[in-house]
Amino acid sequence: MKLASIKALLLFALLGVSIPAKAVITIEITEGAEGAIPVAVVPFDSSKLPIKLKADVAEIVSNNLNRSGVFEVLDQAQYPARPHYSKQVSYPQWRARGMEFIVIGRILNKNDGQLDVQFQLLDVLKQKQLLGYSFPVRLRNLRSTAHEISDLIYEKITGVRGAFNTRIAFISAQQNQSRKYVLQVADTDGFNPQTVLESDEPLMSPSWSPDGQSLAYVSFENKRPEIFIQHLSTAKRSKISGFKGINGAPNWSPDGKRLALVLSKDRSPDIYTMEVATKRLTRLTRHRAIDTEPVWTPDGNSIIFTSDRSGGPQLYEISISGGQPKRLTFEGSYNSAADLSPDGKNIVMVYGDRGRYQIAQLQRESGNLITLTDNTLDESPSFSPNGRMVLYASTQGNKGVLYMVSLDGRSKYKLSDQAGDIREPVWGPYKKLR
């Protein structure tokens, strides 16, 4: 690939194209995981409710656990019984089906207009209860409660905090009479999409603040790239960077006080940091090459970015106090769009070699590089807040779709919508606990 083409690709990534949809997102599991933990999720009893629920709690929990790459949920047709509380469970029946865990529950009506969602997690081999919770829930929050139940189950069995009850953001482009660009936020399974901003001009590069309250992004609404911050609960927003030339690729620092960004106001695109409160800038790189896609290390002491200073796009690391960048990637002709795991031990990125662009994982300590996907045009990887899954975009036909893959590459599934072109996904942080 010629250098001019590389620079065009990097500028494309820097300035970003966005895409997804207002249509409901559906889920398709494309690859399951061998050796997954067998579990049964029995449909919750809601027979005493005066209304029919639109959300099936057991189905949501089942889908979450299946997609994690850790569990394999038994098909309901093979259930030997359908208990709703522990005294109804005959453990030998479930052990004969090869189950290690059972999830059971009930949904009852409360007098104050709330629902009471009860669930139990049972260990089949030890024949005892591991978890038992009762949640007072408003009808509109039923899906969120199902995600919360999934998180509790995941953490109890694996020892790792679950990340189902979090959110994702992405850009969607839709073509009706004119092309519209939409910044959206949704649950991790793609449901409950909420439009944050709609524009006739491109939107790109969304980045979550660490508290999950704001999104930084690039907008071309004024016919040039500018960076905005939007507060999600109030819909208030402010322009944070509108210098001459490129204003791109914003990324929040772990403490939420600064942004890393790309500016070309001093000629070549370079990496800067900006204090959000004062807008004070610090320039980190000074090179005639294109430096772009900055992302902070979890300790806030360094920034990893993409640069073509070696002749092709590769990843580099630089201290926030400046100095000489250190090259991190050497395999393949193209490495870009880095994201770091919350513990800082792994980097995911777009790895290009011989015309294929896949999501790969770089283990920082060993330097080992592992490809996680087998498509030909993947982009924009983003870690889940527990570091166990990676969200990314890929091209299918002439449209962008979203996928998630487990960190070991063993489990993959697609979030697909019926219309629209979805790009630049980013996984949000944990919500505040109850």
Order of alpha helices (4+ residues) and beta strands (2+ residues): alpha-beta-beta-alpha-beta-alpha-beta-beta-beta-alpha-beta-beta-beta-beta-beta-beta-beta-beta-beta-beta-beta-beta-beta-beta-beta-beta-beta-beta-beta-beta-beta-beta-beta-beta
